[in-house]
């Protein structure tokens, strides 16, 4: 049986079905990520398709994608619209390289966490060997060795 995409849900129903707090729903709406209509009694009503949008927001946030980036991606389509497979593919592809970069960073951090990361602190015994006189500071600020590992994919 096909779901009724025209059915309107109360904010409580949306919160219960999405697993997202009412306050978060209000926040997402204030940021333009989702949209509601108002009843004659000024109560919010959401189309059932908002549940799909909220699922996208929830998954994107779990992967570390910023709300502004989520809003930009969703902003290409009408609010609470039913995305096609092609539209979802476009949206997820746009996030793919950012996620891959973050994965590389986390892997490099995991693999090099016990070693000098080239931050310039000179507090580890290895630093005089890997970063004598803080020569990595000439490359710029931050964890230079770690960033090099990320760039090189090592």
TIKOL-705899 format. One record per atom (N, C-alpha, C): z, x negated, y negated; residue in one letter. Coordinates in nm, 2 decimals, decimal comma. Layout:
BEGIN
@zz = Z xx = X yy = Y aa = a;
...
***
This chain:
BEGIN
@zz = 0,00 xx = -0,08 yy = 0,12 aa = x;
@zz = 0,00 xx = 0,00 yy = 0,00 aa = x;
@zz = 0,00 xx = -0,09 yy = -0,12 aa = x;
@zz = -0,09 xx = -0,06 yy = -0,22 aa = x;
@zz = -0,10 xx = -0,14 yy = -0,34 aa = x;
@zz = 0,01 xx = -0,11 yy = -0,44 aa = x;
@zz = 0,06 xx = -0,21 yy = -0,50 aa = x;
@zz = 0,16 xx = -0,20 yy = -0,60 aa = x;
@zz = 0,11 xx = -0,13 yy = -0,73 aa = x;
@zz = 0,19 xx = -0,04 yy = -0,79 aa = x;
@zz = 0,15 xx = 0,03 yy = -0,91 aa = x;
@zz = 0,17 xx = -0,06 yy = -1,03 aa = x;
@zz = 0,06 xx = -0,12 yy = -1,08 aa = x;
@zz = 0,07 xx = -0,22 yy = -1,19 aa = x;
@zz = 0,10 xx = -0,15 yy = -1,32 aa = x;
@zz = 0,09 xx = -0,02 yy = -1,33 aa = x;
@zz = 0,12 xx = 0,05 yy = -1,45 aa = x;
@zz = 0,27 xx = 0,10 yy = -1,46 aa = x;
@zz = 0,34 xx = 0,09 yy = -1,36 aa = x;
@zz = 0,48 xx = 0,13 yy = -1,36 aa = x;
@zz = 0,56 xx = 0,05 yy = -1,46 aa = x;
@zz = 0,64 xx = 0,12 yy = -1,53 aa = x;
@zz = 0,73 xx = 0,05 yy = -1,64 aa = x;
@zz = 0,87 xx = 0,03 yy = -1,58 aa = x;
@zz = 0,93 xx = -0,08 yy = -1,61 aa = x;
@zz = 1,06 xx = -0,12 yy = -1,56 aa = x;
@zz = 1,16 xx = -0,14 yy = -1,67 aa = x;
@zz = 1,28 xx = -0,10 yy = -1,64 aa = x;
@zz = 1,39 xx = -0,13 yy = -1,74 aa = x;
@zz = 1,42 xx = -0,28 yy = -1,74 aa = x;
@zz = 1,49 xx = -0,32 yy = -1,84 aa = x;
@zz = 1,53 xx = -0,46 yy = -1,85 aa = x;
@zz = 1,62 xx = -0,50 yy = -1,73 aa = x;
@zz = 1,70 xx = -0,40 yy = -1,69 aa = x;
@zz = 1,79 xx = -0,43 yy = -1,57 aa = x;
@zz = 1,71 xx = -0,44 yy = -1,44 aa = x;
@zz = 1,61 xx = -0,36 yy = -1,43 aa = x;
@zz = 1,53 xx = -0,37 yy = -1,31 aa = x;
@zz = 1,45 xx = -0,50 yy = -1,30 aa = x;
@zz = 1,40 xx = -0,54 yy = -1,42 aa = x;
@zz = 1,33 xx = -0,67 yy = -1,42 aa = x;
@zz = 1,42 xx = -0,78 yy = -1,39 aa = x;
@zz = 1,54 xx = -0,78 yy = -1,45 aa = x;
@zz = 1,64 xx = -0,88 yy = -1,42 aa = x;
@zz = 1,68 xx = -0,89 yy = -1,27 aa = x;
@zz = 1,70 xx = -0,77 yy = -1,21 aa = x;
@zz = 1,74 xx = -0,77 yy = -1,07 aa = x;
@zz = 1,62 xx = -0,82 yy = -0,98 aa = x;
@zz = 1,50 xx = -0,77 yy = -1,01 aa = x;
@zz = 1,39 xx = -0,81 yy = -0,92 aa = x;
@zz = 1,34 xx = -0,95 yy = -0,94 aa = x;
@zz = 1,36 xx = -1,01 yy = -1,06 aa = x;
@zz = 1,31 xx = -1,14 yy = -1,09 aa = x;
@zz = 1,42 xx = -1,25 yy = -1,07 aa = x;
@zz = 1,55 xx = -1,21 yy = -1,07 aa = x;
@zz = 1,65 xx = -1,30 yy = -1,05 aa = x;
@zz = 1,68 xx = -1,38 yy = -1,18 aa = x;
@zz = 1,63 xx = -1,32 yy = -1,29 aa = x;
@zz = 1,65 xx = -1,38 yy = -1,43 aa = x;
@zz = 1,74 xx = -1,30 yy = -1,51 aa = x;
@zz = 1,84 xx = -1,36 yy = -1,57 aa = x;
@zz = 1,94 xx = -1,28 yy = -1,65 aa = x;
@zz = 1,87 xx = -1,21 yy = -1,77 aa = x;
@zz = 1,94 xx = -1,09 yy = -1,80 aa = x;
@zz = 1,89 xx = -1,01 yy = -1,91 aa = x;
@zz = 1,88 xx = -1,09 yy = -2,04 aa = x;
@zz = 1,98 xx = -1,18 yy = -2,06 aa = x;
@zz = 1,97 xx = -1,26 yy = -2,19 aa = x;
@zz = 1,85 xx = -1,35 yy = -2,19 aa = x;
@zz = 1,81 xx = -1,41 yy = -2,07 aa = x;
@zz = 1,70 xx = -1,49 yy = -2,06 aa = x;
@zz = 1,57 xx = -1,41 yy = -2,08 aa = x;
@zz = 1,56 xx = -1,29 yy = -2,03 aa = x;
@zz = 1,45 xx = -1,20 yy = -2,06 aa = x;
@zz = 1,43 xx = -1,18 yy = -2,21 aa = x;
@zz = 1,54 xx = -1,15 yy = -2,27 aa = x;
@zz = 1,53 xx = -1,13 yy = -2,42 aa = x;
@zz = 1,49 xx = -1,26 yy = -2,49 aa = x;
@zz = 1,54 xx = -1,37 yy = -2,44 aa = x;
@zz = 1,50 xx = -1,50 yy = -2,50 aa = x;
@zz = 1,35 xx = -1,52 yy = -2,48 aa = x;
@zz = 1,30 xx = -1,50 yy = -2,35 aa = x;
@zz = 1,15 xx = -1,52 yy = -2,32 aa = x;
@zz = 1,07 xx = -1,43 yy = -2,41 aa = x;
@zz = 1,12 xx = -1,31 yy = -2,43 aa = x;
@zz = 1,04 xx = -1,22 yy = -2,52 aa = x;
@zz = 1,04 xx = -1,26 yy = -2,66 aa = x;
@zz = 1,16 xx = -1,31 yy = -2,71 aa = x;
@zz = 1,16 xx = -1,36 yy = -2,85 aa = x;
@zz = 1,07 xx = -1,48 yy = -2,87 aa = x;
@zz = 1,05 xx = -1,56 yy = -2,76 aa = x;
@zz = 0,96 xx = -1,68 yy = -2,77 aa = x;
@zz = 0,81 xx = -1,64 yy = -2,74 aa = x;
@zz = 0,78 xx = -1,51 yy = -2,71 aa = x;
@zz = 0,65 xx = -1,47 yy = -2,69 aa = x;
@zz = 0,59 xx = -1,49 yy = -2,56 aa = x;
@zz = 0,68 xx = -1,52 yy = -2,46 aa = x;
@zz = 0,63 xx = -1,55 yy = -2,32 aa = x;
@zz = 0,61 xx = -1,42 yy = -2,25 aa = x;
@zz = 0,68 xx = -1,31 yy = -2,28 aa = x;
@zz = 0,66 xx = -1,18 yy = -2,21 aa = x;
@zz = 0,67 xx = -1,08 yy = -2,33 aa = x;
@zz = 0,62 xx = -0,96 yy = -2,29 aa = x;
@zz = 0,62 xx = -0,85 yy = -2,39 aa = x;
@zz = 0,67 xx = -0,72 yy = -2,33 aa = x;
@zz = 0,74 xx = -0,64 yy = -2,41 aa = x;
@zz = 0,78 xx = -0,51 yy = -2,37 aa = x;
@zz = 0,74 xx = -0,41 yy = -2,47 aa = x;
@zz = 0,75 xx = -0,29 yy = -2,43 aa = x;
@zz = 0,73 xx = -0,18 yy = -2,52 aa = x;
@zz = 0,87 xx = -0,11 yy = -2,54 aa = x;
@zz = 0,88 xx = -0,02 yy = -2,64 aa = x;
@zz = 1,00 xx = 0,05 yy = -2,66 aa = x;
@zz = 0,99 xx = 0,20 yy = -2,64 aa = x;
@zz = 1,09 xx = 0,26 yy = -2,58 aa = x;
@zz = 1,09 xx = 0,40 yy = -2,56 aa = x;
@zz = 1,13 xx = 0,47 yy = -2,69 aa = x;
@zz = 1,13 xx = 0,60 yy = -2,70 aa = x;
@zz = 1,17 xx = 0,67 yy = -2,82 aa = x;
@zz = 1,32 xx = 0,64 yy = -2,85 aa = x;
@zz = 1,40 xx = 0,61 yy = -2,75 aa = x;
@zz = 1,54 xx = 0,57 yy = -2,77 aa = x;
@zz = 1,56 xx = 0,42 yy = -2,79 aa = x;
@zz = 1,45 xx = 0,35 yy = -2,82 aa = x;
@zz = 1,44 xx = 0,21 yy = -2,85 aa = x;
@zz = 1,49 xx = 0,12 yy = -2,73 aa = x;
@zz = 1,47 xx = 0,16 yy = -2,61 aa = x;
@zz = 1,50 xx = 0,08 yy = -2,49 aa = x;
@zz = 1,37 xx = 0,01 yy = -2,45 aa = x;
@zz = 1,39 xx = -0,12 yy = -2,41 aa = x;
@zz = 1,28 xx = -0,20 yy = -2,36 aa = x;
@zz = 1,23 xx = -0,15 yy = -2,23 aa = x;
@zz = 1,10 xx = -0,15 yy = -2,22 aa = x;
@zz = 1,03 xx = -0,12 yy = -2,09 aa = x;
@zz = 0,92 xx = -0,23 yy = -2,07 aa = x;
@zz = 0,92 xx = -0,28 yy = -1,95 aa = x;
@zz = 0,82 xx = -0,39 yy = -1,91 aa = x;
@zz = 0,73 xx = -0,33 yy = -1,80 aa = x;
@zz = 0,60 xx = -0,37 yy = -1,81 aa = x;
@zz = 0,51 xx = -0,33 yy = -1,71 aa = x;
@zz = 0,55 xx = -0,42 yy = -1,58 aa = x;
@zz = 0,52 xx = -0,36 yy = -1,46 aa = x;
@zz = 0,56 xx = -0,43 yy = -1,34 aa = x;
@zz = 0,50 xx = -0,57 yy = -1,33 aa = x;
@zz = 0,38 xx = -0,59 yy = -1,39 aa = x;
@zz = 0,31 xx = -0,72 yy = -1,39 aa = x;
@zz = 0,39 xx = -0,83 yy = -1,45 aa = x;
@zz = 0,50 xx = -0,79 yy = -1,53 aa = x;
@zz = 0,58 xx = -0,90 yy = -1,59 aa = x;
@zz = 0,65 xx = -0,98 yy = -1,49 aa = x;
@zz = 0,67 xx = -0,92 yy = -1,37 aa = x;
@zz = 0,74 xx = -0,99 yy = -1,26 aa = x;
@zz = 0,65 xx = -1,12 yy = -1,22 aa = x;
@zz = 0,52 xx = -1,10 yy = -1,22 aa = x;
@zz = 0,44 xx = -1,22 yy = -1,19 aa = x;
@zz = 0,45 xx = -1,32 yy = -1,30 aa = x;
@zz = 0,44 xx = -1,28 yy = -1,42 aa = x;
@zz = 0,46 xx = -1,38 yy = -1,53 aa = x;
@zz = 0,59 xx = -1,45 yy = -1,52 aa = x;
@zz = 0,69 xx = -1,38 yy = -1,49 aa = x;
@zz = 0,83 xx = -1,44 yy = -1,48 aa = x;
@zz = 0,83 xx = -1,54 yy = -1,37 aa = x;
@zz = 0,76 xx = -1,50 yy = -1,26 aa = x;
@zz = 0,76 xx = -1,60 yy = -1,14 aa = x;
@zz = 0,69 xx = -1,73 yy = -1,18 aa = x;
@zz = 0,59 xx = -1,72 yy = -1,26 aa = x;
@zz = 0,51 xx = -1,84 yy = -1,31 aa = x;
@zz = 0,61 xx = -1,92 yy = -1,40 aa = x;
@zz = 0,67 xx = -1,85 yy = -1,49 aa = x;
@zz = 0,77 xx = -1,92 yy = -1,58 aa = x;
@zz = 0,88 xx = -1,99 yy = -1,50 aa = x;
@zz = 0,93 xx = -1,92 yy = -1,41 aa = x;
@zz = 1,04 xx = -1,98 yy = -1,33 aa = x;
@zz = 1,00 xx = -2,10 yy = -1,25 aa = x;
@zz = 0,88 xx = -2,09 yy = -1,19 aa = x;
@zz = 0,83 xx = -2,21 yy = -1,11 aa = x;
@zz = 0,80 xx = -2,32 yy = -1,20 aa = x;
@zz = 0,73 xx = -2,29 yy = -1,32 aa = x;
@zz = 0,70 xx = -2,40 yy = -1,41 aa = x;
@zz = 0,82 xx = -2,46 yy = -1,47 aa = x;
@zz = 0,92 xx = -2,39 yy = -1,50 aa = x;
@zz = 1,05 xx = -2,45 yy = -1,55 aa = x;
@zz = 1,12 xx = -2,53 yy = -1,44 aa = x;
@zz = 1,11 xx = -2,49 yy = -1,32 aa = x;
@zz = 1,17 xx = -2,57 yy = -1,21 aa = x;
@zz = 1,11 xx = -2,70 yy = -1,20 aa = x;
@zz = 0,98 xx = -2,71 yy = -1,23 aa = x;
@zz = 0,91 xx = -2,84 yy = -1,22 aa = x;
@zz = 0,92 xx = -2,92 yy = -1,34 aa = x;
@zz = 0,99 xx = -2,87 yy = -1,44 aa = x;
@zz = 1,02 xx = -2,95 yy = -1,56 aa = x;
@zz = 0,92 xx = -2,92 yy = -1,67 aa = x;
@zz = 0,84 xx = -2,83 yy = -1,66 aa = x;
@zz = 0,74 xx = -2,80 yy = -1,77 aa = x;
@zz = 0,81 xx = -2,73 yy = -1,88 aa = x;
@zz = 0,79 xx = -2,78 yy = -2,00 aa = x;
@zz = 0,85 xx = -2,73 yy = -2,12 aa = x;
@zz = 0,81 xx = -2,58 yy = -2,15 aa = x;
@zz = 0,90 xx = -2,50 yy = -2,21 aa = x;
@zz = 0,86 xx = -2,37 yy = -2,24 aa = x;
@zz = 0,74 xx = -2,36 yy = -2,34 aa = x;
@zz = 0,73 xx = -2,45 yy = -2,43 aa = x;
@zz = 0,62 xx = -2,45 yy = -2,52 aa = x;
@zz = 0,49 xx = -2,47 yy = -2,44 aa = x;
@zz = 0,49 xx = -2,55 yy = -2,34 aa = x;
@zz = 0,37 xx = -2,57 yy = -2,26 aa = x;
@zz = 0,34 xx = -2,45 yy = -2,18 aa = x;
@zz = 0,44 xx = -2,39 yy = -2,13 aa = x;
@zz = 0,42 xx = -2,26 yy = -2,05 aa = x;
@zz = 0,36 xx = -2,16 yy = -2,14 aa = x;
@zz = 0,42 xx = -2,15 yy = -2,26 aa = x;
@zz = 0,37 xx = -2,05 yy = -2,36 aa = x;
@zz = 0,22 xx = -2,07 yy = -2,39 aa = x;
@zz = 0,19 xx = -2,20 yy = -2,41 aa = x;
@zz = 0,05 xx = -2,23 yy = -2,45 aa = x;
@zz = -0,04 xx = -2,19 yy = -2,33 aa = x;
@zz = 0,00 xx = -2,22 yy = -2,21 aa = x;
@zz = -0,08 xx = -2,18 yy = -2,09 aa = x;
@zz = -0,10 xx = -2,03 yy = -2,08 aa = x;
@zz = 0,01 xx = -1,96 yy = -2,09 aa = x;
@zz = 0,01 xx = -1,82 yy = -2,08 aa = x;
@zz = -0,06 xx = -1,75 yy = -2,20 aa = x;
@zz = -0,06 xx = -1,82 yy = -2,31 aa = x;
@zz = -0,12 xx = -1,76 yy = -2,43 aa = x;
@zz = -0,27 xx = -1,75 yy = -2,43 aa = x;
@zz = -0,33 xx = -1,80 yy = -2,33 aa = x;
@zz = -0,47 xx = -1,79 yy = -2,31 aa = x;
@zz = -0,51 xx = -1,65 yy = -2,26 aa = x;
@zz = -0,41 xx = -1,58 yy = -2,21 aa = x;
@zz = -0,44 xx = -1,45 yy = -2,15 aa = x;
@zz = -0,35 xx = -1,34 yy = -2,22 aa = x;
@zz = -0,39 xx = -1,22 yy = -2,21 aa = x;
@zz = -0,31 xx = -1,11 yy = -2,27 aa = x;
@zz = -0,17 xx = -1,11 yy = -2,20 aa = x;
@zz = -0,07 xx = -1,07 yy = -2,28 aa = x;
@zz = 0,07 xx = -1,06 yy = -2,23 aa = x;
@zz = 0,08 xx = -0,97 yy = -2,10 aa = x;
@zz = 0,15 xx = -1,02 yy = -2,00 aa = x;
@zz = 0,18 xx = -0,94 yy = -1,88 aa = x;
@zz = 0,05 xx = -0,91 yy = -1,81 aa = x;
@zz = -0,05 xx = -0,99 yy = -1,82 aa = x;
@zz = -0,18 xx = -0,96 yy = -1,75 aa = x;
@zz = -0,17 xx = -1,01 yy = -1,61 aa = x;
@zz = -0,26 xx = -0,95 yy = -1,53 aa = x;
@zz = -0,27 xx = -0,99 yy = -1,39 aa = x;
@zz = -0,37 xx = -1,11 yy = -1,38 aa = x;
@zz = -0,32 xx = -1,23 yy = -1,36 aa = x;
@zz = -0,40 xx = -1,34 yy = -1,35 aa = x;
@zz = -0,49 xx = -1,34 yy = -1,22 aa = x;
@zz = -0,61 xx = -1,38 yy = -1,24 aa = x;
@zz = -0,69 xx = -1,39 yy = -1,12 aa = x;
@zz = -0,66 xx = -1,53 yy = -1,05 aa = x;
@zz = -0,71 xx = -1,55 yy = -0,93 aa = x;
@zz = -0,69 xx = -1,67 yy = -0,86 aa = x;
@zz = -0,75 xx = -1,79 yy = -0,95 aa = x;
@zz = -0,87 xx = -1,76 yy = -1,01 aa = x;
@zz = -0,93 xx = -1,87 yy = -1,09 aa = x;
@zz = -0,85 xx = -1,90 yy = -1,21 aa = x;
@zz = -0,79 xx = -1,80 yy = -1,28 aa = x;
@zz = -0,71 xx = -1,82 yy = -1,39 aa = x;
@zz = -0,58 xx = -1,90 yy = -1,36 aa = x;
@zz = -0,52 xx = -1,87 yy = -1,24 aa = x;
@zz = -0,40 xx = -1,94 yy = -1,20 aa = x;
@zz = -0,44 xx = -2,08 yy = -1,16 aa = x;
@zz = -0,56 xx = -2,10 yy = -1,10 aa = x;
@zz = -0,61 xx = -2,24 yy = -1,07 aa = x;
@zz = -0,62 xx = -2,32 yy = -1,20 aa = x;
@zz = -0,68 xx = -2,26 yy = -1,30 aa = x;
@zz = -0,70 xx = -2,33 yy = -1,43 aa = x;
@zz = -0,56 xx = -2,37 yy = -1,49 aa = x;
@zz = -0,47 xx = -2,28 yy = -1,49 aa = x;
@zz = -0,34 xx = -2,30 yy = -1,54 aa = x;
@zz = -0,26 xx = -2,41 yy = -1,46 aa = x;
@zz = -0,26 xx = -2,40 yy = -1,33 aa = x;
@zz = -0,19 xx = -2,50 yy = -1,25 aa = x;
@zz = -0,26 xx = -2,64 yy = -1,26 aa = x;
@zz = -0,39 xx = -2,64 yy = -1,27 aa = x;
@zz = -0,46 xx = -2,77 yy = -1,28 aa = x;
@zz = -0,42 xx = -2,84 yy = -1,41 aa = x;
@zz = -0,40 xx = -2,76 yy = -1,52 aa = x;
@zz = -0,37 xx = -2,82 yy = -1,65 aa = x;
@zz = -0,23 xx = -2,89 yy = -1,64 aa = x;
@zz = -0,14 xx = -2,84 yy = -1,55 aa = x;
@zz = -0,01 xx = -2,90 yy = -1,54 aa = x;
@zz = -0,01 xx = -3,01 yy = -1,43 aa = x;
@zz = -0,11 xx = -3,02 yy = -1,35 aa = x;
@zz = -0,11 xx = -3,12 yy = -1,24 aa = x;
@zz = -0,09 xx = -3,26 yy = -1,28 aa = x;
@zz = -0,16 xx = -3,31 yy = -1,38 aa = x;
@zz = -0,15 xx = -3,45 yy = -1,41 aa = x;
@zz = -0,02 xx = -3,48 yy = -1,47 aa = x;
@zz = 0,04 xx = -3,39 yy = -1,55 aa = x;
@zz = 0,17 xx = -3,41 yy = -1,60 aa = x;
@zz = 0,27 xx = -3,42 yy = -1,49 aa = x;
@zz = 0,26 xx = -3,33 yy = -1,39 aa = x;
@zz = 0,35 xx = -3,34 yy = -1,28 aa = x;
@zz = 0,33 xx = -3,46 yy = -1,20 aa = x;
@zz = 0,21 xx = -3,50 yy = -1,18 aa = x;
@zz = 0,18 xx = -3,63 yy = -1,10 aa = x;
@zz = 0,24 xx = -3,75 yy = -1,18 aa = x;
@zz = 0,23 xx = -3,75 yy = -1,31 aa = x;
@zz = 0,29 xx = -3,86 yy = -1,39 aa = x;
@zz = 0,44 xx = -3,86 yy = -1,37 aa = x;
@zz = 0,51 xx = -3,74 yy = -1,38 aa = x;
@zz = 0,65 xx = -3,74 yy = -1,36 aa = x;
@zz = 0,69 xx = -3,78 yy = -1,22 aa = x;
@zz = 0,61 xx = -3,74 yy = -1,12 aa = x;
@zz = 0,64 xx = -3,78 yy = -0,98 aa = x;
@zz = 0,64 xx = -3,94 yy = -0,97 aa = x;
@zz = 0,53 xx = -4,00 yy = -1,03 aa = x;
@zz = 0,52 xx = -4,14 yy = -1,03 aa = x;
@zz = 0,64 xx = -4,21 yy = -1,10 aa = x;
@zz = 0,69 xx = -4,15 yy = -1,21 aa = x;
@zz = 0,80 xx = -4,20 yy = -1,28 aa = x;
@zz = 0,93 xx = -4,19 yy = -1,19 aa = x;
@zz = 0,95 xx = -4,08 yy = -1,13 aa = x;
@zz = 1,07 xx = -4,06 yy = -1,04 aa = x;
@zz = 1,06 xx = -4,15 yy = -0,92 aa = x;
@zz = 0,94 xx = -4,17 yy = -0,87 aa = x;
@zz = 0,93 xx = -4,26 yy = -0,75 aa = x;
@zz = 0,96 xx = -4,41 yy = -0,80 aa = x;
@zz = 0,91 xx = -4,45 yy = -0,91 aa = x;
@zz = 0,94 xx = -4,58 yy = -0,96 aa = x;
@zz = 1,08 xx = -4,60 yy = -0,99 aa = x;
@zz = 1,15 xx = -4,50 yy = -1,05 aa = x;
@zz = 1,29 xx = -4,50 yy = -1,08 aa = x;
@zz = 1,37 xx = -4,51 yy = -0,95 aa = x;
@zz = 1,33 xx = -4,43 yy = -0,85 aa = x;
@zz = 1,40 xx = -4,43 yy = -0,72 aa = x;
@zz = 1,39 xx = -4,57 yy = -0,66 aa = x;
@zz = 1,27 xx = -4,62 yy = -0,66 aa = x;
@zz = 1,24 xx = -4,75 yy = -0,59 aa = x;
@zz = 1,30 xx = -4,87 yy = -0,66 aa = x;
@zz = 1,32 xx = -4,86 yy = -0,79 aa = x;
@zz = 1,36 xx = -4,98 yy = -0,87 aa = x;
@zz = 1,50 xx = -4,96 yy = -0,94 aa = x;
@zz = 1,57 xx = -4,85 yy = -0,90 aa = x;
@zz = 1,70 xx = -4,82 yy = -0,96 aa = x;
@zz = 1,80 xx = -4,93 yy = -0,94 aa = x;
@zz = 1,79 xx = -5,00 yy = -0,83 aa = x;
@zz = 1,89 xx = -5,10 yy = -0,80 aa = x;
@zz = 1,86 xx = -5,24 yy = -0,86 aa = x;
@zz = 1,74 xx = -5,25 yy = -0,92 aa = x;
@zz = 1,69 xx = -5,37 yy = -0,98 aa = x;
@zz = 1,69 xx = -5,36 yy = -1,13 aa = x;
@zz = 1,66 xx = -5,47 yy = -1,20 aa = x;
@zz = 1,64 xx = -5,46 yy = -1,34 aa = x;
@zz = 1,52 xx = -5,37 yy = -1,37 aa = x;
@zz = 1,53 xx = -5,29 yy = -1,47 aa = x;
@zz = 1,42 xx = -5,20 yy = -1,51 aa = x;
@zz = 1,36 xx = -5,25 yy = -1,65 aa = x;
@zz = 1,42 xx = -5,36 yy = -1,70 aa = x;
@zz = 1,36 xx = -5,42 yy = -1,82 aa = x;
@zz = 1,40 xx = -5,34 yy = -1,95 aa = x;
@zz = 1,52 xx = -5,30 yy = -1,95 aa = x;
@zz = 1,56 xx = -5,22 yy = -2,07 aa = x;
@zz = 1,61 xx = -5,31 yy = -2,19 aa = x;
@zz = 1,63 xx = -5,43 yy = -2,16 aa = x;
@zz = 1,67 xx = -5,52 yy = -2,26 aa = x;
@zz = 1,82 xx = -5,54 yy = -2,27 aa = x;
@zz = 1,89 xx = -5,48 yy = -2,18 aa = x;
@zz = 2,04 xx = -5,48 yy = -2,19 aa = x;
@zz = 2,10 xx = -5,62 yy = -2,16 aa = x;
@zz = 2,03 xx = -5,70 yy = -2,08 aa = x;
@zz = 2,07 xx = -5,83 yy = -2,04 aa = x;
@zz = 2,21 xx = -5,84 yy = -1,98 aa = x;
@zz = 2,25 xx = -5,72 yy = -1,92 aa = x;
@zz = 2,38 xx = -5,72 yy = -1,86 aa = x;
@zz = 2,38 xx = -5,74 yy = -1,71 aa = x;
@zz = 2,26 xx = -5,73 yy = -1,64 aa = x;
@zz = 2,26 xx = -5,76 yy = -1,50 aa = x;
@zz = 2,23 xx = -5,90 yy = -1,47 aa = x;
@zz = 2,27 xx = -5,95 yy = -1,36 aa = x;
@zz = 2,25 xx = -6,10 yy = -1,33 aa = x;
@zz = 2,10 xx = -6,12 yy = -1,32 aa = x;
@zz = 2,02 xx = -6,03 yy = -1,28 aa = x;
@zz = 1,87 xx = -6,05 yy = -1,26 aa = x;
@zz = 1,80 xx = -6,06 yy = -1,40 aa = x;
@zz = 1,86 xx = -6,00 yy = -1,50 aa = x;
@zz = 1,78 xx = -6,00 yy = -1,63 aa = x;
@zz = 1,74 xx = -6,13 yy = -1,68 aa = x;
@zz = 1,82 xx = -6,24 yy = -1,67 aa = x;
@zz = 1,77 xx = -6,37 yy = -1,72 aa = x;
@zz = 1,65 xx = -6,42 yy = -1,64 aa = x;
@zz = 1,64 xx = -6,37 yy = -1,51 aa = x;
@zz = 1,53 xx = -6,41 yy = -1,43 aa = x;
@zz = 1,40 xx = -6,32 yy = -1,46 aa = x;
@zz = 1,42 xx = -6,20 yy = -1,48 aa = x;
@zz = 1,31 xx = -6,11 yy = -1,50 aa = x;
@zz = 1,27 xx = -6,08 yy = -1,64 aa = x;
@zz = 1,37 xx = -6,11 yy = -1,73 aa = x;
@zz = 1,35 xx = -6,08 yy = -1,87 aa = x;
@zz = 1,43 xx = -6,19 yy = -1,95 aa = x;
@zz = 1,39 xx = -6,32 yy = -1,94 aa = x;
@zz = 1,46 xx = -6,42 yy = -2,01 aa = x;
@zz = 1,44 xx = -6,40 yy = -2,17 aa = x;
@zz = 1,55 xx = -6,42 yy = -2,24 aa = x;
@zz = 1,56 xx = -6,40 yy = -2,38 aa = x;
@zz = 1,50 xx = -6,27 yy = -2,43 aa = x;
@zz = 1,51 xx = -6,17 yy = -2,34 aa = x;
@zz = 1,46 xx = -6,04 yy = -2,37 aa = x;
@zz = 1,31 xx = -6,04 yy = -2,41 aa = x;
@zz = 1,23 xx = -6,11 yy = -2,34 aa = x;
@zz = 1,08 xx = -6,12 yy = -2,38 aa = x;
@zz = 1,02 xx = -5,98 yy = -2,37 aa = x;
@zz = 1,07 xx = -5,90 yy = -2,28 aa = x;
@zz = 1,01 xx = -5,76 yy = -2,26 aa = x;
@zz = 1,03 xx = -5,68 yy = -2,39 aa = x;
@zz = 1,13 xx = -5,72 yy = -2,47 aa = x;
@zz = 1,15 xx = -5,64 yy = -2,60 aa = x;
@zz = 1,03 xx = -5,66 yy = -2,69 aa = x;
@zz = 0,95 xx = -5,76 yy = -2,67 aa = x;
@zz = 0,83 xx = -5,78 yy = -2,75 aa = x;
@zz = 0,72 xx = -5,68 yy = -2,72 aa = x;
@zz = 0,73 xx = -5,62 yy = -2,60 aa = x;
@zz = 0,64 xx = -5,52 yy = -2,55 aa = x;
@zz = 0,67 xx = -5,38 yy = -2,61 aa = x;
@zz = 0,79 xx = -5,37 yy = -2,65 aa = x;
@zz = 0,83 xx = -5,24 yy = -2,71 aa = x;
@zz = 0,97 xx = -5,20 yy = -2,65 aa = x;
@zz = 1,02 xx = -5,09 yy = -2,69 aa = x;
@zz = 1,15 xx = -5,04 yy = -2,65 aa = x;
@zz = 1,15 xx = -4,97 yy = -2,52 aa = x;
@zz = 1,26 xx = -4,95 yy = -2,46 aa = x;
@zz = 1,27 xx = -4,88 yy = -2,33 aa = x;
@zz = 1,26 xx = -4,97 yy = -2,21 aa = x;
@zz = 1,26 xx = -4,90 yy = -2,09 aa = x;
@zz = 1,26 xx = -4,97 yy = -1,97 aa = x;
@zz = 1,12 xx = -5,03 yy = -1,93 aa = x;
@zz = 1,09 xx = -5,14 yy = -1,98 aa = x;
@zz = 0,95 xx = -5,19 yy = -1,97 aa = x;
@zz = 0,90 xx = -5,22 yy = -1,83 aa = x;
@zz = 0,99 xx = -5,27 yy = -1,74 aa = x;
@zz = 0,95 xx = -5,30 yy = -1,61 aa = x;
@zz = 0,93 xx = -5,17 yy = -1,53 aa = x;
@zz = 1,02 xx = -5,07 yy = -1,55 aa = x;
@zz = 1,00 xx = -4,94 yy = -1,49 aa = x;
@zz = 0,87 xx = -4,87 yy = -1,54 aa = x;
@zz = 0,84 xx = -4,88 yy = -1,67 aa = x;
@zz = 0,72 xx = -4,82 yy = -1,72 aa = x;
@zz = 0,60 xx = -4,89 yy = -1,67 aa = x;
@zz = 0,60 xx = -5,02 yy = -1,65 aa = x;
@zz = 0,49 xx = -5,09 yy = -1,59 aa = x;
@zz = 0,47 xx = -5,04 yy = -1,45 aa = x;
@zz = 0,57 xx = -5,02 yy = -1,37 aa = x;
@zz = 0,56 xx = -4,97 yy = -1,23 aa = x;
@zz = 0,49 xx = -4,84 yy = -1,23 aa = x;
@zz = 0,53 xx = -4,75 yy = -1,33 aa = x;
@zz = 0,47 xx = -4,62 yy = -1,33 aa = x;
@zz = 0,32 xx = -4,63 yy = -1,37 aa = x;
@zz = 0,29 xx = -4,71 yy = -1,47 aa = x;
@zz = 0,15 xx = -4,73 yy = -1,51 aa = x;
@zz = 0,06 xx = -4,78 yy = -1,39 aa = x;
@zz = 0,12 xx = -4,88 yy = -1,32 aa = x;
@zz = 0,04 xx = -4,94 yy = -1,21 aa = x;
@zz = 0,05 xx = -4,87 yy = -1,08 aa = x;
@zz = 0,14 xx = -4,77 yy = -1,08 aa = x;
@zz = 0,15 xx = -4,69 yy = -0,95 aa = x;
@zz = 0,22 xx = -4,77 yy = -0,84 aa = x;
@zz = 0,31 xx = -4,86 yy = -0,88 aa = x;
@zz = 0,37 xx = -4,94 yy = -0,77 aa = x;
@zz = 0,52 xx = -4,90 yy = -0,76 aa = x;
***
